[in-house]
Amino acid sequence: MTGMDGALSRTGLRGREAELRTLATLISSVADTGSGALALIQGEPGIGKTTLLTEAAAKAGAAGFSVCVGRADELHHLVPLSSLAACVVYGDPDITLDGVLYDGPDGTPDGGRPLLSGDAFAELARHHDQGIWLVERLAEAIETRAAGAPVLISLDDVQWADPLSRFVLQQLPARLRTSPVLWILTSRPEPAGPAEEIVAAAAGNLPTVALPLGPLSGTAVSQLAGDTLGADVDGPVRKLLDGAGGNPFLAVELLAGLRSDGAAATTADEGGGEAVAGDAAGEATGDVVGTSGEESIPPGLVTGVRGRLRSLSPDTLRFLQMGAVLGRRFGFQDAAALRGLPAAELITALDEAVRTGLLDDDGDQLAFRHDLLRQAVYADISPSARKALHREAARILVAAGHRPIDAVPHILLGAVPGDEEAVALLRRAAEDVLPVTPDLAADLMTRALELVPPARPLWFAVGEQAILCLTQAGRNLEALSMGDRLLAGRPPLETFGRLQAALGATLWSMDLAGELRRRAEAALATGSVTPEIAARLTALRALALSREQNLVAAREAGEDALRGALAIGDREAHVLALSGLGEIAQNAGESMVAKERFAALSTLDSAFLPEEIVAHLHADDFATAERLLARARDVTETRQAMLQWAQGQHDLGIGRLDDADAGFATMERLENEVRVSVQQLNGRVLRSRIAMLRGDGDAAREHLAAARERLAAKPNPGNTAAVRFLEAIHAEADGDLDRAVDRIRHVQREGSFMRWRLLRVYVAAAARTALRAGDRALAEDLAAQAGTYADLNPAVPTATGLAAQALGLVRDDSALLVRATELLGAGPRPLVRADADVDLGRALLAAGDRSRAAAALTRARDTFAETGAHAGAARAQQALDRTESGPGSGTVRGSGGRRVTAGPRPVQGWEALTASEKKIARLIAQGHTNRSAADLLVLSPHTVNTHLTSAFRKLSVNSRVQLANLVAALPDD
């Protein structure tokens, strides 16, 4: 039963032996195979989840695992990274079994050695607005620890995990699947809840095990009662336990209530110890913030707890009620402040609460031993008192120096309409979490707006902030609807301008450039906006004009906007003006000017570094782009998906097809992770082009279909033109030249700026298609377009070389084609040069100059072959075969007399790997981490992970250990 201090005795786990065996098997499997796994323990509150988790952690620790155990907390489940910090930095003293720390392989107590130091985690947390970056850095830390010993990472009550921790947990198990990392989560049953999301993300990448916990059997409950009471239970006690419904925690509390009433005093066991016999001590329950925390409390629990509370002094009971309002874990000083008494006067009450086993005290915070205990105490507070206490709790927490987000749960439970102090607190909290979890910020601001009476000045100010939060969360339709509702409230003209400026990003994201221009001009026409808002509206107008045909007027508007932004020193207006001018320069085909604009923009805001990198690539300045890519890997403000887009374009430009394809695939995955689709359609277009270069028609068609799906979701002119040109390429490959020409003409009709952006490196190929189809007018139009682009960018070899190539094709002029290959040879794009070499070779062959034709075609073939562009190599080889000097003579084979053949790559085995995958596999087998391999290969860790995933699948291995063994067995190259 209990010792003198009120704690229940422990004689072992009851009724969960089968589940424990399953976890023990999983622990052994992770240790033996060196690969990851995930287990989810689910069940109602009090059913024994925490106890099972604790026993599993003990077994893992004894097996040499580094053990990281934590618990998510209801009243902190809005605080970014709080759940993950509990797991990898602090651990949870309530879960450490009997206070034992299990030694790691080097003799150090891993239970006392956090995965990350507090300082290291704090450094990561400072960049919590970069979720993808954060995932990679945490993965590196865990990967490094797992290289020395297997790791167990477990999180109790994952239903309370904060949004950012949930995001990270959805990524890490799959990212670390090849390392010996075991994840154990506990959660109450909650369809489509956080636990289900995490498991769904891991499924298919690593073994996952579900362990649903049902009620204990009657036999197990009787054994549990015997453990608790120290003797066999009699009929009345057994009947009482039937009311527990097989819930072990409830059964123990009912028995404890009996003990407090003296009903079972004669069976008291004075041996002491901690209650863990299936009671799942510490399991939290409840729903998202905004609930009272009292739902689904078993009536028997309230009865049992009341039996225990009757023996407490009134001061202790009131102190516990204050704690119940504050949450399962709370500060002693906070509870004293809410009680309205000095802390010194509550020491006796604290001692009694701890002595009777209702609270635990770790020296920093107090905690109810189980959230069901807290709920039962909370249930005895009247609803009106709860509301008032929650409101006061928020005030106390803020006054004590807590962050606004810590007080938000109490605000949501205690605020009433017209509570301006609550509105101010919600606004501060939303501002704090906006970079981390914009969805949460949007929800907080929506709630804040509900608390303000309409049409008041505060209503418009709160609404403006809500629009910005909704837009950043990608909830554009809601933002626009809210903005129009606010505008319908007839705001003052100055406020009208502010609201229209706030809606600027919303309209731009929705591809409503015309509507953006109309609204910006309407607001400016009022003449009543402040200088900074006028500067922003002017810049937004210029940005909108970048999508129209009159780019001269757009440039003038952009220059005016930039001057205005600089004059008043408004940073947001400055960013908008430079962004607009960069877009205008790109759309006008002025690559060098665009490079200057985006360089200035990224200097002002490093988040725009990917745009600068791409601008350098368009200007053929790959050396600068490579330096910026290397720098960007350590710039946390950079948008990782966009950085991957820039890296992919770089790799495609220099002919690293494998890396480019992996990079674009990674970009799509990263965009999916943050639920923001910016470049996915363009990525699929380029991946289809890469597949065609490789000769993989099935993959090319698959990517085309995916691009069309994304076009249906976002049918703007740029996306439409990109898909139409890809359709042209496919049509030509299928022999349908009429359709190919029709698709190219569609691109031309989309507007002049689409030509520069889309056909920048494909204009000569488009002209060649037009000539093959007999459409000379279209070919001449494309050649003229290439010439204009070259005139705008005389220092860009790709621009001048493609212009010479297109004109040479139209005029059938081999001298121009020679000049094209010379110009392109001075540039950084080998595939573009190889394409020109094929055209030159064919022209020379037609002119009877077989020797020079063979040299050009051999150069093209070899370049295509070296880059993995097997279809291009086959095309060059086909032309090369025609350079026979006469009947019966051998075919000119080019360098070394070799002939390039591009048979299909195997599906499985070492030879199925691409060249990049082989390089990475060898580095990982040597002990490199993803990051160190990425540094050596000048790739991003994300791209390395994509290559590695593909390699593991083709090799049918599941861990780095297995990969190392396989590579070691390979013959020397």
N, C-alpha and C positions, 0 to 999 in steps of 0.2 A: 504494500500500500504506500505509505509515505514515511519518511524520516521525520525528525523533529522540526526540520526546516520547511516541511510541506512538499518536498519534491517526491515524486513517485519512484519506486524501485524499478530496476531494469533487469530482466532475466533473459532477454533475447527477442528477436523479431518473430512475430506470430502471424501466420497466415499468408506470408509473402515469399515463401521459400522458392517457389517456382520462378517468380519474377527475378529474384536475386540471382538464381542460377543463370537465367538468360543474360543478365548484365555481366555476370562473371565471365561467361563465354565471350561476350563482346569485348570485354577488357583484354582477355587473352588474345583474341583475334587481332585487335589493334596492335598489341605489343609484338605478336609473332609476324604479322604481314607487313607492318610498317605503313599501313594505309589507314585512312580515317573512317569513322562511323558516327552515327547519331542515334540516340534513343530519346523517345518522348514518353514520359510517365504522366498519365492523365487520370483524373478522378475528382470526385467532389471534395469540398473542403473537409479536412480531418480524416480522409480515407487512408492516409499513410504514405503519401508521396514523398514528403521530406525525409521520413525515416528510411525509406528505401533508397533515396538518393544518398543519404548519409552513409548507409552501409556500403553502397557501391563505391563512394569516395574512399572509404576506409580500405576496401579491397584494392582499389587502384593504387592508393598510396603505398600499401604493403607490397605491391607488385613493381614498385619503382617508378611510378608515374609522377610527374609534376602535377600537383592537384590544385586547381583553382576553382573554388566554390563560392558562389554568391547568391544573393536573393534580391529580386526586384521588389520595390516598395510602392504601395498604393499611392501614398501622398507625395511621392517623388517621381511618379511615372510621366510627368511632363518635363522633367529636368534633363536636358540633353546629356547622354552618355552616363547618367547616374547608375543605370542597371549594369552596364558593362564595367564601370569602375568598381562596383561591388564585387564583380566576378574576378577581374584580372589584377586589381590593385589591393583592395582591402580584404577580400574574402568575407566570410560571415562567421563570427565566433559562435553563433548559435548552432551552426551546422558542423563545426569541427568535432568529430566524435570523441567524447570523453576528454577533450582538450589535447589529444595526441597529435603530434606532427610527424608525418612519415618521411623518413630519410630517403633522399634521392640516391642515385648511383655513386655520387661523389661524397656521400656522407652528410651532406647538408640537409637540413630539414626543409623539404620542399613546401610543406604546409605553411612554413613561416617565411618563405621566399616568394614574393609576388612575381607574377609574370612580367609586370612592368613596375618600376618604381613610381612613387607618387609624382615625382618631378617629371619623369618621362611621359607619364600619362597626361599630366597637365599640359605638357608641350603639345601633345597630340590634340588635346581638347581645345587648345587655342585655335586650332584649324578645323573645328568641327563643322564649319560651313562647307567644307570640301569632303563630302561623304566618301567619294570614290578614293580620294587620296588617303583618307583615314583608314579605309579598308585595307589598302595595300600596305601601309605602314604597320598596322596591327598584324597583318598576315606575316610580314617579315619578322616581327618580334616572336610570334608563335612558332614560325618555321625554324628560327634559330634555336629556340628552346627545344623543339621537338627533335632537332638533329642530335641532341645529347641524351634525351630520354623521352619516352612517350608522355603525352600531355592529356590530362583530363580537364575540360572546361565545362562547368555545369552551372546552370542558372535556375534557381527555384522561383516558382510563381512567375513564369515568363509572361503570363497574361497582363502583368503590370509593367512590363518592360517599356521604357520610354521609346518614342518613335525612332530616334537616331540609333539607339542600341538595337532595335528591331531591324533596321535597315542593315546594319553591320552584320548581324547574326544571319540575315538572309544570304549574305555573300560569302562569309568566311568558311563555313563547312565545305562548300564546293571548291572554293579557292585553295583550301588546304587538304583536299581529299587524298593527295599523294604523300602526306606526312602522317605520322602516327599520332593523330589527335582525335580523341573521343569527346563527343559533345553529349551531355545528358541534360535534358530540360524537363521541368515539371510544369504542369498547367492544369487548371480545371477544364472540363469539357466546354469547348466554345467553338462551334463551327465557324470556319473562315476567320478565326482569331489569330493573334500573333504566332502562337505555336504552330498552327496549321500552315501559316504562310512560310515559316522557317523550314518546316519539314518539306513542304512542296518545292521550295527552292533547292533543297538538297537532294530530293528524290531523283534517281537516275544518275547522280554523280557519285554517290557513296552509299554504303548500306545504311538503311534506316530501319529502326525497330520501334514499334508502338507497343506500349505496355499499359493498357487500360486497367485500372484498379477498381474492382467492384467491392461490394460489402464483404466483410469477413464472414467465414462460416460460423455456425453456432459453436462448433468445437473450438475454433480459434478465439472467439470472444470469451468463452469460458476459461481458456488457458490464460488469456489476457487478464481476466478478473482475478484468477488465482495468483498471477504474478503481482497484481496490484494490491490485493488484500492479504496475500501471504497464506491463504487457506482456501479450501474448496468453497465454492459459492453455494448458498442454500436456495430454496425455492423462491422466496420473495425477491432476493437479489437477482436471480436469473430472470424472473419476470420483468423486473425493472430494466435489465439489460436488453431485453427483447425490444424495448422502445428505442434503443439506439440504432436499430436497423442495420447492424453490422458495421457501423462507423466507429472505428477504434477510439478516435479522440473524444467523441461524444460519450462513449462508454466509460472512458477514464474520468471524464468530468462529472458524469452522473455518480460514479463511485466516490469521487472527491467531495461532491456535494453531500453525499450520505455521511462521509467521514466528518465533515464540518458540523453536521447535525448530531454527530455522536452515534448514528445508527449502526455504524460498522466499527466502532472504536475497539471492540474486543478483538478484532482481527488485525489490528494495526501492526505493521511491520516497521520496526524502528531502524531498519538498516540503511535508509537514505539512498542516494543515487538519483539519476536523471531519468525521467519518463521518456522512453523512446519506443516502447513496445507497440509499434504500429500507430502511434498517435500523430505522426506527421507534424511535430511541433514546429510552429512558425509558418504554416501555409496561409497565405493571404487569400482573400476572396473579395468579391465585389466587381463592379463594372467600371467603365471609363469614368474619368473625373466628372463630377456633376451628380453622382448618385450619393445617397446618404450612407451607404456602407452597411445597411441593416437588412438587406433583402435576403431571403432564403435562410433565415436563422432557424435551425431546428428548435421547436418548442421545448424539447427535452433539455437542450443545451441551456436555454434561459433558466429553466428550473434548476438544473444542476449548478450553474454559476451563482444563481441567487442564494442557493444553499451555502456556497462558500462565502459570498459577500455578507451574509447575515452576521458572520462572526467578526467582521471588520469594524473598525471605529468609523464614525461618520466622516471624520477628516480624511481617512484613507479612501473611503468610498467616493467622496467628492473629488479627491485628487485623481483617482482612476478615471472618473468621468471626464475631467479636463484632458487627461491623456487620450481617452477614446476619441475625443473631438479632434485632437491634433493628428491622430493617425496611429498606426501600429508602432512605429518608432518615433520618438519625440524627445526633445530636450527637457531636462529637469527645470531649467530656468524658464523655458517657455510655458511649461505647465503651471509653474508658480505664478507667473505673470497673468495667465488666464484665470487662475484661481483668485488673483488679487491679493496675494500674501507674499511676504518675503520668503525666499527659498529656505532660510533657516527654520522657519516655523513649520515646514513640511517634511523635515528630515525623518521624523517619527513615522509619518504616513508612508514615506518612501520605503523605509526599512520594513514596515509591515507588509507592503505590497510585494516586495522582493522575497521576504521570508515565507510568505504563503504560496509562492510559486506562480503568482499572477504576472509579475514583471521580471524581466532579466535586465541586468545593468552591466554594460561592458566598459563603463568608465567614461564613455563619451555620450552615449545615448541610452535611453530606456526603451524597452520594447515589450509589448504584450507577448507572452510566450506563444500565443497562437492568435491569429486574427479573429477566429471565432470567439475567443474570450473578449477581445475588444468590441466586437459586434454586440455581444450579449450585454456588456456594460453600456454601450451606446444606446441600445434599445430601451433602456430604462430612463433615458433623458427625453423629456417632452419635445415634440417637434418644434414648437416655438422657441424653446430654450436652445435647441440645437442650432437653429438658424442664426439666432443672436450670437451664440458662442462662436460659430464659424466666422461670422463677420468680425468679431472682436479678435479672433485668432489671426486673421489676415493682418489686422492693424498691428498686433503685437509682433508678428514675425517680421514685418517690414521695419518697425521701429527698432528691432533687435539686430538689424543689419542683414537679414536674409534677402536673397534675390526676389524680385517681384514674382518670378515664376514659381517660387516655393509657396507663395501665398495665394496663387491663383485658384487652387482647388477649393480653398475656403471662400474665396470671393464668389465662385460659381455656385456654392451652396448657400451663401448668406446674403448676396447682394439683392437689392430691390430696385425697381425702376426709379430713376432720378438720383441714384447714388453716384455722384460725380467723383467721389474719392475712389470708388471701385472702378469706374471707367478709366480714371487716370492710371490705376494700377494695371489694368488689363492692357492699356496702350503701351506702358513701359515693358510689360512682359512680352507682348507681341513684337516689339522692336528688338528685344534681346534674342528671341528665338527665330526671328525671320530668316537669318542666314542659314540656320540649321534645319529647321522644320517649317517651311513656309506654309504648309497646310495647317499646322497648329496655329501659327500666327494669324492666318486668315480666319480660322474658327474663333479665336479669341476676339478679334476685331469685330466679327459679325455679332458676337454676344455683346460686346461693348456698345455697338450701335443700337442694339435692342434696349439697352438700359437708358438711352438718351431720348427724351421727347422729340418728335420730328420738328424740323424747320427752325430749330434753335441754332445759334452759331456753332455750339459744340457738336451738334448732329452732323453738320457739314464737315467739320474738321476730322471727326472720327470716321466719317464716310470716306474722306479722301485717303486716310491711312488704310482703311479697309480695302479700297480699290487697289492700292499698291501691293498689299499683301496677297490679295486674290490673284493678281496678275503674276506675281513672282511664283505663286504656287501652281501656275498654269491653268487656273480656273477662270479663263478669259470671259466666257459667257456670263458667269456670275458677276464678274467685275463690271462688265458693260451694263448688265441689267441694274446693278446697284448704282452705277454712275448715272444712268438715265433716271432712276428713281429720285436720286438726290437733285438732279437738274430740274426735275419736275416740281420740286419744292420751292422753286423761284428763289434761288440764292442771290445774295448781292453780286454785282457784276465782277468785283474782284474775286469773290469765291467761285463764280462761274468759270473764270479763267483758270483758277487753280484746279478745279475738277476736270476741265478739259485737258489740261497738261498731264494730270494723273492718268487719264485714260489714253494718253499717247502710246505708251508701251503696249497697252491692251490691244489697241487697234492695229499697231504694227505687227504684233504677234499673230493677229487674225488675218493678215494679208489684206487689210482694208485701208490701203494707202490713200485712196481717193477720199474716203470718209475722214481719215486723219487730217488730210489737207483742209477739207471743208470746215472741220471743227476748229482747227488751229486758227484759220483765217477769221472765223466768226468770233472767236475769243479775242483775237488781236484787234478786231474792228471795234470792240467796245471801248477801247482806249482807257480802260479802268483797271488794267492788271498791273501788278508791281513790276519793277524792272527785271527781277530775276525770273518771274513767271513769263514775262514778255520774251526774255532771251530763250527760255526753254521752248515756248510755243513757236518762235521763229526757227529754232533748230529742228523741231519736229516737222514743221512745214517743209523745210529743205530736205529732210529725210524722205518725206512723202513724195516730193518732186523727183527724187532719184529714180522712181519707178515710171516716170512719164517720159514722153518722147523728146521734149525740149530740155536737153541736158545743159544747154548753155544757160538758160534761165535757172535751172536747178543749181548750177555751180555758183551763179551770182547770189542766189538766196543762201547757199551754204557759206559763202565767204562773209556775207552780211551777218549771218548767225554767229560765225566764229568771232568776228570783231565785237559783236555785242556781248558774247559770253566773256571774252577777255576783258572788256571794259568794266563789267560789273563784278568780275571774279567769281561767277557762279560755276562750280565744278560740273554739276549735272548738265548744264547748258553747253559747257565746253566739250564734254564727252559726246553729247548728242550731235553737236556741230561737226566734230571730227569724224564721227561715225557716218554721218550723212555725206560728207565730202569724200570719204573713202569709197562709199557705195557709188557715188556719182562718177568718180574717176574710173572705177572698175567697169561701170556700165558704158562709159565713153571709150573704153579700150585703152586708157592711159595707165598702163601698168606701173611705170616709174612713179607717176604722181600718186597712184594708189599706195604704193610702197611707202612713200613719204608720209602720207596721211595716217596710215595704220601704224607706222612706227611712232608717230607723235601720240596716237591714241593709246598704244600699249605702254608708253612712257607715263602717261597720265593715269592709266588704269591697267595693271598687269593682267587683269582678266581677259584683255583683248590681245594677248600675245599670240594665240593661234591665228588670228586674223593677220597679224603682221607677218607671221611665218609664211602663210599662204601667199601673201602679197610678194614676198621675196621670191618664192618659187615661180610665180607668174613672171617675174622679171629675170628669171634664170640665175638668180643670186642664191645658188644652193649652199654655198659656203656659209653665208650669213644665216641662212635658214637652219643649217645643221648646228651652228653655235647656239642659236636661240632655242632649238629643240632640246639641246643638252641642258641649257639653263632652265628651261621651263619645267623639267622634271623635278626640280626642287623649289619651284614657285607654287606655293599652295593655293594662291588665289586663282590660278589658271583653271579654266573649265576642262576637266580631264577628257571628256568625250570629244570636245572640239580640238584639244591637243592631239588626240588620236587621229582625228580627221586630217590634221595638218601632217602628222607623221606618215599616214597612209599615202597622201598625195606626194610627199617627198619620195617615199619608197617606190611608188609607181613611176615617178619621173626618172629615177636613176635605174629603173629596170629590175628592182627587187620585187618580182611579182608575188612570191610566196609571202614576203613580209607585208606587202601592200594588202593582199587579200586578207591576211590574218588581222592586219590593223583595222581595216574597215569592218570586219566581223566583230572585233573588239569594241569599236566605236558604237556599233549598234547595240551590243550588250550593255555597254555603259549607259547609253541613252535610255535603254529600257529600265535599268536599275534606278535611275532618277526620274523616270516617267516623263521625260522630255524628248520629243522627237524633232530634231533640227536637220540633221544631214542623212537620215536613214535612207531616203529615196535616192539621193545622190550616191551614197555608199553602195547601194544595190546596183545602180547603173554602172558604176566603175567595176564592181565585182563581176558583173556580166561581161564587161569588156575584157577583163582579165581572163575569165574562163574561156572566152572565144580565142584569145591569144594563145592560151594553152591547148586549145583544141578540145575542150570539154563542153560539148554542146548541151548536154543535159543540165549541167550546173548553170550554164549561161541562160538557158530558158527558165530555170528555176528562179534565178535572180531577176529576170525580166518580169516574171509573174509577180514577184514580191514588190518590184518597183511600181507596177500597175496598181496593186492593192493600196500602196501608200499614196499614189496619185489620186485615187478615188477619195481618200480621206483629206487630202490637201491639194486641190487642183489649181494652184496658182500658175502664172505664166512660166516661171522658171522651171518648176517641176514638170509642167506639161511639155515644154521644149526638150528637157532632158530625156524624158521617156520616149518622145517621138523620134529623137535622133537615135536612141538605142534601137527602136523598132526598125529604123532605116538600116542599121548595121545588120540586124538579124534578117531582114528581108533580102538584103544583098547576098548574105551567106546562103539563104534558101533559094537563090536564083530568081527572086521576084524583084526585078529592077524597077518596074513601074511603081510598086509600093514603096520601094526605097526612096525614089525621087520624090514621091508625094510626101513622105515623112520629112525629108530635108526641106522641102518648100514650106511645110508647116512651121519648122523652126525659123525660117527666114521671115515668115509672116508675124511671128510673135513680137517682133520689134528689133530695132538695130542693136540694142544693148545685149540681147540674148545671143547675138552672133559672137560678140567678144567673149562673153562669159562661158559659152558652151563649146564653140568651135575653135577655141584658142589653139589647141594642139591637134585638132581633127579636121581642119578646114581643107587641107590637101586631099585627105582621104574622101571627104565629101565631094570635092571637085572630081576626083577620079570616078566615083560612083555615078555622078551626073553624066560624065563622058561615056561611061560604059552603057548607060541607058539611052544615049543619043540626045541628051538634053544639054546642048552646047550653051544655051543662054544661061541656064542655071550654073554651069561650070564657070562661065565668064563672070557671073555675078559673084560667085564664091572667090574666084581669083582676085577680083577687084577688092573684095572685102579684106582678103589677106594682105593685099598691098597697102590698103589704108591703115590696117593695124600695124604693119611694119613701119610705115611712115610715122606713126604715133610713138613707136618704140624702136628707134634705130639701133639702140645699144643692146637689144635683146636678141641673141642669135636664133632662138626658136621662131621669133616673129619674122625676122628677115629671111631665114632659111625656108620656112613654110611658104612665104610669099613667092620666093623664087621657084619652089617646087610646084605650087599650084599653077603659076603662070607657065612654067615649063611644060606641064601636062596639057594645058589648054592650047599652047602654041606648038606642042610636039617638038620642043626645042631641047636637045640633049645638053647643049651648053648651059642653059639655065638650070637643068637638073644637076649638072656637075657643080655649078655654083651653089645650088641648094645643099648638096652633101658637104661641101666645104664649110658653108656657114653653120650648118647643123653639127658638123664635126667639132666646131669650136664651142658648142653648147654642152649642157650637162645631160641631155636626154638621149640615151643610146637607142631606144626603140623608135623614136621619131627619125633619127638618122638612118636606122636600118630600113625603115619604110621608104625613105627617099632613095636609098641604095637600090631597093627592088625596082622602083620606078625608073631609076637611071639605067639599071641593068637591062630592063626590058626595052628601053628606048635605044640603047646601044646595040642590043641584039637585033632589033628591027632595022637598024642602020647597017648591019653586017659587021659591026666591030665586036666580034665574039670574045676576043681576049680581054678587052676592057670590061665587057659585059660580065664575063666570068669573075673578074676581080671584084666588081661591085656586088654581084650576087653572092659570092662567097663571103664577103665581108658582112652582108646582111644576114645570110644564113647562120654564120657563126655567132653573131650578136644575138639573134633571136634564140638560138640554142642555148647559149650561156645564161640567158635570163629565164629560161623555161618557157619561152613563147613558142611552143612546138608547132602550132598552126602557122605562125609566121615563118618558122624555119622550113616547114614543108612547102609553103608558097614560094620561098626563095629557091629551094631545091628543085621544085618543079620547073621554074624558069631556068635554073642552072643546067638541068638535064637537056635543055634545048640548045645549049651552046656547043653541041658536038660539031667538030670541024668538018665532018662529012660522013657518008655512009660507011659503016663498019668501024669507025674510029671510036675510041673509048670516050666516055663522058668526062668532062673536066670536073674534078671533084673539089677543087679549091685547096685550102691550106692542108698540107699533108695528104692530099688526095682522098680525104675521108668523106663519107657520105653520111649526112645526118638523118637518122630515122627516129621517129618519135612514137614508139609503141605505147600502148596504154600502161600506165603505172599500176603495179599490183595494188590490191585493196588492203591486204594485211601483210605484216612482216616489216623487216627493216627497210627493204627496197620500196615499200609503200610510202615511206617518209619523204617529204620534200627536202631539199638541201638545207633550208633553214631549220627544219625540224630535226635533222640529223645533228647539226651543229649544237643546237640547244640540248638535245638529248645527251650528247657527250659531255657538255658542260655540267648539266645537272648530275650526271652519273659520277662526275669528278668531285661532287660535293658543293657545287655552286648553288646559291639561292637564286630565285627569279631575278632579284635586283642585280646581283653581281653578274649574272649572265647577260642581263639587259645592258649593263654598263659596258661589257666587253664587246657586244654586238651592235652597240649604238641603237638600241631599240627601247621601247617602253616596257616596264615589267608586265603591263597588261597584255602587250603583244606576245611576250615570252610565254605568258600563261596560256594564251590561245594556241600557240604552237605546241606547247607541252600537252595540253588537253588532247589535241589531235594525235600527237605521237603516242600517248598512252593508249588511246583507243585503237590505233592501228597495230600496236605491239601487244595488245591484250594484257597489259600490266596495270597494277593498281597502286603501286607505291614507288617511291624513289629508290628504295632498297632493291626492289625487283628490277627496276630499270638499270641500276648499277650492275647487277648480276648479268643482265642480258647484254649490256654493252661490253662488259669484261670478256664475255664469251665470243664476241665477234672477231673474225680474222682481222689482222692488221691491214689497213688500207695500203 
